[in-house]
Amino acid sequence: MVQLEEVEDEEFDRVQVGEKAYNDDDDFTDTDSEISNDDLPLAEPSETLTDRLLALRDMVPPSARRRLAAGYDALKTYTWSGLMLGGKTMWVVSTSALLLGVPFALALVEEQQVVEMEKEQRMREMGNEVSLA
């Protein structure tokens, strides 16, 4: 097995000429902690999802919330009005089609039957004339 050994560079630690003694480590905060929290039991959150969502309300300024709420209300009103108008329009179209279309279709079918009967009658008359002649 290979063992690694850290070798410190002496030139890196030495203060150079003209450089003031400033420690960069003062501003550094370690975000990658070597201490693992995996061994600690997970505590149940004391706040619910609803509490967290309500807390998000504080992140949005009141003026922006008012504009968003007004936009949402306007969209909801226009959508509802459009759906109601569409429903009423569909009702008018469907009832008009039933009240006007069905009798028209029946009359058209009856007219076609009359035309067929007349055509058949003429064919018989022509057949009778041919057989008599």
N, CA, C and O of each residue as an XYZ file, in Angstrom:
532
protein
N       0.837     -1.168      0.000
C       0.000      0.000      0.000
C       0.888      1.240      0.000
O       1.923      1.272      0.666
N       0.481      2.249     -0.744
C       1.273      3.466     -0.869
C       0.799      4.465      0.168
O      -0.402      4.675      0.342
N       1.759      5.084      0.860
C       1.418      6.120      1.834
C       1.873      7.460      1.289
O       2.982      7.612      0.779
N       0.974      8.423      1.417
C       1.283      9.772      0.958
C       1.725     10.612      2.131
O       1.175     10.519      3.228
N       2.735     11.442      1.881
C       3.246     12.325      2.924
C       3.249     13.740      2.366
O       3.748     13.974      1.265
N       2.705     14.669      3.106
C       2.636     16.057      2.662
C       3.977     16.731      2.912
O       4.531     16.677      4.010
N       4.479     17.363      1.868
C       5.753     18.062      1.972
C       5.454     19.549      1.868
O       4.877     20.006      0.881
N       5.844     20.300      2.883
C       5.597     21.745      2.907
C       6.686     22.451      2.116
O       7.860     22.100      2.232
N       6.316     23.427      1.326
C       7.253     24.227      0.552
C       7.697     25.404      1.428
O       6.881     26.239      1.818
N       8.976     25.460      1.725
C       9.485     26.509      2.609
C       9.419     27.875      1.944
O       9.247     28.885      2.627
N       9.549     27.921      0.653
C       9.487     29.192     -0.068
C       8.083     29.798      0.010
O       7.927     31.019      0.004
N       7.097     28.965      0.081
C       5.713     29.443      0.134
C       5.422     30.128      1.464
O       4.686     31.114      1.502
N       5.989     29.620      2.552
C       5.729     30.173      3.874
C       6.575     31.407      4.172
O       6.228     32.180      5.066
N       7.653     31.610      3.462
C       8.555     32.713      3.749
C       7.967     34.025      3.230
O       7.405     34.066      2.135
N       8.099     35.107      4.023
C       7.616     36.429      3.635
C       8.618     37.019      2.664
O       9.820     37.016      2.929
N       8.126     37.530      1.530
C       8.998     38.096      0.523
C       9.343     39.543      0.877
O       8.668     40.182      1.684
N      10.399     40.034      0.259
C      10.854     41.391      0.506
C       9.820     42.368     -0.060
O       9.354     42.194     -1.187
N       9.462     43.388      0.711
C       8.508     44.387      0.276
C       7.066     43.996      0.549
O       6.170     44.822      0.375
N       6.822     42.797      0.958
C       5.462     42.359      1.242
C       5.195     42.534      2.712
O       5.974     42.084      3.552
N       4.083     43.193      3.028
C       3.776     43.344      4.450
C       3.201     42.034      4.970
O       2.656     41.227      4.218
N       3.333     41.859      6.208
C       2.872     40.622      6.817
C       1.348     40.652      6.891
O       0.766     41.273      7.780
N       0.726     39.979      5.955
C      -0.734     39.921      5.894
C      -1.133     38.460      5.800
O      -0.583     37.701      5.002
N      -2.051     38.094      6.585
C      -2.488     36.710      6.618
C      -3.809     36.595      5.852
O      -4.830     37.142      6.270
N      -3.774     35.879      4.730
C      -4.976     35.697      3.920
C      -6.003     34.805      4.604
O      -7.185     34.830      4.262
N      -5.553     34.031      5.554
C      -6.461     33.100      6.204
C      -7.475     33.801      7.099
O      -8.447     33.176      7.523
N      -7.272     35.096      7.399
C      -8.221     35.809      8.250
C      -9.574     35.982      7.559
O     -10.617     35.983      8.213
N      -9.549     36.129      6.238
C     -10.789     36.337      5.495
C     -11.406     35.027      5.013
O     -12.512     35.030      4.472
N     -10.730     33.942      5.196
C     -11.160     32.664      4.667
C     -12.072     31.956      5.655
O     -11.767     31.847      6.843
N     -13.194     31.481      5.139
C     -14.060     30.629      5.955
C     -14.184     29.301      5.238
O     -14.453     29.251      4.038
N     -13.991     28.260      5.961
C     -14.005     26.926      5.398
C     -15.443     26.478      5.198
O     -16.203     26.336      6.156
N     -15.809     26.256      3.937
C     -17.165     25.782      3.660
C     -17.226     24.274      3.551
O     -18.298     23.686      3.687
N     -16.101     23.647      3.310
C     -16.052     22.191      3.232
C     -15.507     21.660      4.552
O     -14.310     21.414      4.702
N     -16.390     21.497      5.470
C     -15.973     21.047      6.786
C     -15.551     19.586      6.728
O     -16.168     18.772      6.041
N     -14.501     19.274      7.454
C     -14.045     17.899      7.509
C     -14.839     17.103      8.533
O     -14.747     15.877      8.579
N     -15.601     17.785      9.336
C     -16.422     17.103     10.330
C     -17.706     16.659      9.638
O     -18.412     17.468      9.034
N     -17.986     15.417      9.729
C     -19.158     14.869      9.062
C     -20.358     14.932      9.986
O     -20.269     14.614     11.172
N     -21.480     15.349      9.421
C     -22.731     15.367     10.179
C     -23.577     14.141      9.889
O     -24.741     14.076     10.286
N     -22.997     13.169      9.196
C     -23.751     11.977      8.835
C     -24.098     11.128     10.058
O     -25.091     10.401     10.045
N     -23.299     11.215     11.094
C     -23.524     10.382     12.268
C     -24.625     10.932     13.158
O     -25.170     10.206     13.990
N     -24.962     12.217     12.993
C     -25.980     12.817     13.836
C     -27.367     12.422     13.348
O     -27.614     12.384     12.143
N     -28.269     12.130     14.273
C     -29.634     11.792     13.834
C     -30.325     13.051     13.294
O     -30.113     14.157     13.791
N     -31.144     12.854     12.276
C     -31.868     13.978     11.704
C     -33.029     14.348     12.610
O     -33.846     13.502     12.973
N     -33.091     15.614     12.967
C     -34.175     16.082     13.824
C     -35.376     16.419     12.950
O     -35.218     16.873     11.817
N     -36.539     16.202     13.463
C     -37.759     16.557     12.746
C     -37.847     18.076     12.659
O     -37.596     18.767     13.646
N     -38.199     18.601     11.494
C     -38.287     20.059     11.375
C     -39.422     20.589     12.249
O     -40.500     20.000     12.322
N     -39.154     21.705     12.903
C     -40.155     22.264     13.801
C     -41.171     23.103     13.046
O     -42.218     23.455     13.588
N     -40.863     23.425     11.791
C     -41.811     24.209     11.012
C     -42.353     23.367      9.864
O     -41.664     22.499      9.330
N     -43.573     23.637      9.506
C     -44.216     22.872      8.443
C     -43.946     23.523      7.096
O     -43.383     24.615      7.017
N     -44.352     22.843      6.053
C     -44.194     23.372      4.704
C     -45.014     24.653      4.541
O     -44.589     25.594      3.870
N     -46.174     24.676      5.153
C     -47.019     25.877      5.091
C     -46.303     27.056      5.734
O     -46.332     28.167      5.206
N     -45.662     26.815      6.869
C     -44.919     27.897      7.533
C     -43.802     28.405      6.630
O     -43.561     29.610      6.554
N     -43.138     27.512      5.961
C     -42.045     27.927      5.076
C     -42.569     28.721      3.883
O     -41.974     29.723      3.486
N     -43.684     28.271      3.317
C     -44.254     28.999      2.189
C     -44.745     30.386      2.608
O     -44.595     31.358      1.867
N     -45.326     30.462      3.786
C     -45.766     31.770      4.278
C     -44.580     32.681      4.574
O     -44.687     33.901      4.451
N     -43.465     32.102      4.959
C     -42.272     32.907      5.220
C     -41.694     33.468      3.928
O     -41.013     34.493      3.949
N     -41.954     32.814      2.817
C     -41.486     33.328      1.534
C     -42.176     34.639      1.178
O     -41.674     35.411      0.361
N     -43.312     34.881      1.786
C     -44.045     36.115      1.540
C     -43.198     37.334      1.917
O     -43.323     38.391      1.299
N     -42.358     37.193      2.905
C     -41.526     38.309      3.342
C     -40.419     38.629      2.345
O     -39.847     39.718      2.392
N     -40.113     37.712      1.456
C     -39.046     37.946      0.494
C     -39.488     38.872     -0.634
O     -38.660     39.559     -1.233
N     -40.795     38.895     -0.930
C     -41.317     39.714     -2.018
C     -41.846     41.012     -1.422
O     -42.638     40.969     -0.481
N     -41.429     42.172     -1.946
C     -41.911     43.443     -1.411
C     -43.429     43.580     -1.567
O     -44.004     43.004     -2.490
N     -44.080     44.331     -0.684
C     -45.542     44.466     -0.743
C     -46.043     45.033     -2.070
O     -47.088     44.608     -2.562
N     -45.312     45.988     -2.659
C     -45.778     46.556     -3.929
C     -45.768     45.499     -5.030
O     -46.685     45.451     -5.850
N     -44.749     44.662     -5.055
C     -44.683     43.597     -6.050
C     -45.768     42.559     -5.794
O     -46.352     42.024     -6.737
N     -46.042     42.272     -4.521
C     -47.115     41.326     -4.189
C     -48.460     41.853     -4.659
O     -49.284     41.099     -5.178
N     -48.685     43.172     -4.474
C     -49.947     43.761     -4.919
C     -50.083     43.669     -6.437
O     -51.158     43.352     -6.947
N     -48.982     43.951     -7.169
C     -49.030     43.865     -8.625
C     -49.285     42.430     -9.079
O     -50.074     42.197     -9.995
N     -48.618     41.469     -8.437
C     -48.833     40.071     -8.787
C     -50.265     39.635     -8.488
O     -50.887     38.940     -9.291
N     -50.776     40.040     -7.349
C     -52.148     39.678     -6.988
C     -53.145     40.308     -7.952
O     -54.112     39.660     -8.352
N     -52.917     41.572     -8.330
C     -53.817     42.240     -9.276
C     -53.760     41.558    -10.646
O     -54.792     41.375    -11.291
N     -52.572     41.187    -11.085
C     -52.437     40.486    -12.359
C     -53.110     39.131    -12.336
O     -53.771     38.742    -13.299
N     -52.944     38.408    -11.234
C     -53.585     37.100    -11.085
C     -55.102     37.245    -11.092
O     -55.799     36.472    -11.751
N     -55.618     38.238    -10.357
C     -57.063     38.451    -10.315
C     -57.608     38.824    -11.690
O     -58.674     38.350    -12.084
N     -56.882     39.670    -12.424
C     -57.324     40.055    -13.766
C     -57.332     38.839    -14.691
O     -58.282     38.637    -15.447
N     -56.282     38.036    -14.632
C     -56.209     36.835    -15.455
C     -57.346     35.872    -15.114
O     -57.969     35.293    -16.004
N     -57.605     35.712    -13.826
C     -58.673     34.825    -13.387
C     -60.030     35.337    -13.870
O     -60.869     34.550    -14.309
N     -60.251     36.652    -13.793
C     -61.518     37.239    -14.228
C     -61.708     37.071    -15.732
O     -62.785     36.682    -16.184
N     -60.658     37.366    -16.512
C     -60.758     37.227    -17.967
C     -60.963     35.766    -18.374
O     -61.734     35.478    -19.289
N     -60.290     34.869    -17.712
C     -60.451     33.454    -18.018
C     -61.864     32.988    -17.712
O     -62.493     32.306    -18.522
N     -62.356     33.358    -16.541
C     -63.711     32.966    -16.148
C     -64.740     33.557    -17.112
O     -65.670     32.866    -17.528
N     -64.575     34.831    -17.469
C     -65.505     35.470    -18.400
C     -65.447     34.799    -19.771
O     -66.484     34.572    -20.394
N     -64.258     34.485    -20.237
C     -64.108     33.813    -21.519
C     -64.762     32.444    -21.525
O     -65.428     32.071    -22.491
N     -64.570     31.693    -20.443
C     -65.191     30.373    -20.358
C     -66.709     30.467    -20.306
O     -67.401     29.669    -20.939
N     -67.227     31.426    -19.565
C     -68.675     31.607    -19.487
C     -69.234     32.016    -20.851
O     -70.259     31.489    -21.282
N     -68.570     32.949    -21.530
C     -69.014     33.375    -22.853
C     -68.935     32.214    -23.844
O     -69.841     32.023    -24.656
N     -67.864     31.449    -23.777
C     -67.722     30.286    -24.653
C     -68.811     29.254    -24.404
O     -69.347     28.674    -25.349
N     -69.138     29.023    -23.143
C     -70.195     28.061    -22.810
C     -71.549     28.516    -23.316
O     -72.315     27.726    -23.868
N     -71.842     29.797    -23.123
C     -73.120     30.320    -23.603
C     -73.188     30.282    -25.127
O     -74.233     29.982    -25.704
N     -72.059     30.591    -25.774
C     -72.024     30.544    -27.238
C     -72.257     29.120    -27.737
O     -73.012     28.906    -28.685
N     -71.611     28.158    -27.102
C     -71.800     26.760    -27.498
C     -73.249     26.321    -27.293
O     -73.779     25.555    -28.098
N     -73.890     26.794    -26.234
C     -75.300     26.470    -25.985
C     -76.176     27.019    -27.110
O     -77.045     26.314    -27.624
N     -75.948     28.270    -27.489
C     -76.743     28.888    -28.551
C     -76.533     28.158    -29.874
O     -77.493     27.877    -30.591
N     -75.275     27.852    -30.198
C     -74.978     27.176    -31.462
C     -75.599     25.780    -31.492
O     -76.187     25.390    -32.500
N     -75.476     25.037    -30.416
C     -75.992     23.667    -30.413
C     -77.514     23.639    -30.442
O     -78.095     22.829    -31.164
N     -78.172     24.502    -29.678
C     -79.632     24.501    -29.714
C     -80.148     25.016    -31.056
O     -81.157     24.525    -31.562
N     -79.464     25.999    -31.634
C     -79.873     26.487    -32.964
C     -79.714     25.397    -33.997
O     -80.567     25.242    -34.871
N     -78.638     24.640    -33.913
C     -78.426     23.545    -34.858
C     -79.513     22.495    -34.710
O     -79.979     21.942    -35.706
N     -79.919     22.214    -33.490
C     -80.970     21.213    -33.291
C     -82.326     21.731    -33.765
O     -83.078     21.002    -34.411
N     -82.641     22.987    -33.447
C     -83.956     23.523    -33.796
C     -84.085     23.825    -35.286
O     -85.177     23.701    -35.842
N     -83.003     24.218    -35.938
C     -83.072     24.559    -37.354
C     -82.512     23.457    -38.239
O     -83.033     23.214    -39.328
N     -81.474     22.799    -37.794
C     -80.786     21.826    -38.630
C     -81.536     20.529    -38.797
O     -81.588     19.985    -39.900
N     -82.118     20.019    -37.728
C     -82.812     18.731    -37.808
C     -84.036     18.819    -38.731
O     -84.190     17.964    -39.603
N     -84.911     19.823    -38.570
C     -86.033     19.909    -39.523
C     -85.568     20.117    -40.962
O     -86.176     19.576    -41.886
N     -84.511     20.886    -41.168
C     -83.996     21.093    -42.514
C     -83.490     19.787    -43.098
O     -83.750     19.486    -44.263
N     -82.771     19.012    -42.304
C     -82.252     17.727    -42.778
C     -83.393     16.769    -43.108
O     -83.336     16.054    -44.109
N     -84.419     16.754    -42.277
C     -85.572     15.886    -42.554
C     -86.285     16.323    -43.831
O     -86.696     15.476    -44.624
N     -86.436     17.620    -44.041
C     -87.078     18.114    -45.257
C     -86.243     17.771    -46.483
O     -86.789     17.416    -47.528
N     -84.943     17.875    -46.363
C     -84.055     17.552    -47.486
C     -84.161     16.071    -47.855
O     -84.216     15.726    -49.036
N     -84.190     15.201    -46.849
C     -84.315     13.762    -47.100
C     -85.662     13.458    -47.744
O     -85.747     12.640    -48.659
N     -86.710     14.115    -47.265
C     -88.039     13.899    -47.840
C     -88.083     14.369    -49.293
O     -88.682     13.708    -50.141
N     -87.457     15.497    -49.579
C     -87.406     16.005    -50.952
C     -86.667     15.034    -51.874
O     -87.079     14.827    -53.015
N     -85.594     14.450    -51.391
C     -84.852     13.468    -52.186
C     -85.704     12.232    -52.466
O     -85.656     11.668    -53.559
N     -86.475     11.824    -51.476
C     -87.361     10.670    -51.682
C     -88.419     10.975    -52.740
O     -88.738     10.121    -53.566
N     -88.964     12.196    -52.715
C     -89.974     12.586    -53.701
C     -89.357     12.597    -55.094
O     -89.979     12.140    -56.053
N     -88.121     13.122    -55.213
C     -87.453     13.155    -56.511
C     -87.209     11.738    -57.013
O     -87.399     11.469    -58.199
N     -86.802     10.848    -56.156
C     -86.571      9.450    -56.542
C     -87.874      8.788    -56.984
O     -87.899      8.033    -57.955
N     -88.953      9.080    -56.262
C     -90.237      8.481    -56.639
C     -90.692      8.994    -58.005
O     -91.216      8.224    -58.809
N     -90.497     10.299    -58.276
C     -90.876     10.848    -59.576
C     -90.037     10.225    -60.695
O     -90.554      9.897    -61.763
N     -88.747     10.068    -60.434
C     -87.854      9.461    -61.429
C     -88.288      8.021    -61.712
O     -88.303      7.593    -62.866
N     -88.636      7.283    -60.678
C     -89.084      5.903    -60.833
C     -90.399      5.844    -61.605
O     -90.606      4.950    -62.425
N     -91.284      6.799    -61.339
C     -92.568      6.855    -62.047
C     -92.352      7.112    -63.541
O     -93.002      6.490    -64.381
N     -91.439      8.030    -63.867
C     -91.138      8.311    -65.273
C     -90.538      7.083    -65.967
O     -90.852      6.803    -67.124
N     -89.683      6.363    -65.261
C     -89.077      5.162    -65.837
C     -90.171      4.130    -66.154
O     -90.111      3.464    -67.187
N     -91.168      3.997    -65.270
C     -92.268      3.050    -65.506
C     -93.087      3.451    -66.735
O     -93.461      2.627    -67.570
N     -93.349      4.786    -66.802
C     -94.140      5.259    -67.941
C     -93.397      5.012    -69.255
O     -93.988      4.616    -70.259
N     -92.068      5.260    -69.219
C     -91.278      5.022    -70.428
C     -91.247      3.533    -70.759
O     -91.252      3.160    -71.932
N     -91.215      2.690    -69.744
C     -91.228      1.254    -69.958
C     -92.549      0.787    -70.536
O     -92.574     -0.101    -71.388
N     -93.643      1.374    -70.085
C     -94.961      1.018    -70.598
C     -95.115      1.467    -72.062
O     -95.701      0.747    -72.869
N     -94.592      2.649    -72.403
C     -94.691      3.145    -73.779
C     -93.868      2.270    -74.719
O     -94.284      2.007    -75.847
N     -92.702      1.818    -74.256
C     -91.841      0.995    -75.088
C     -92.518     -0.362    -75.310
O     -92.494     -0.898    -76.418
N     -93.114     -0.905    -74.266
C     -93.746     -2.219    -74.400
C     -95.022     -2.156    -75.247
O     -95.375     -3.152    -75.879
N     -95.711     -1.033    -75.278
C     -96.922     -0.879    -76.096
C     -96.560     -0.620    -77.558
O     -97.312     -0.994    -78.459
N     -95.466     -0.013    -77.786
C     -95.118      0.332    -79.175
C     -94.490     -0.786    -79.919
O     -94.149     -0.633    -81.092
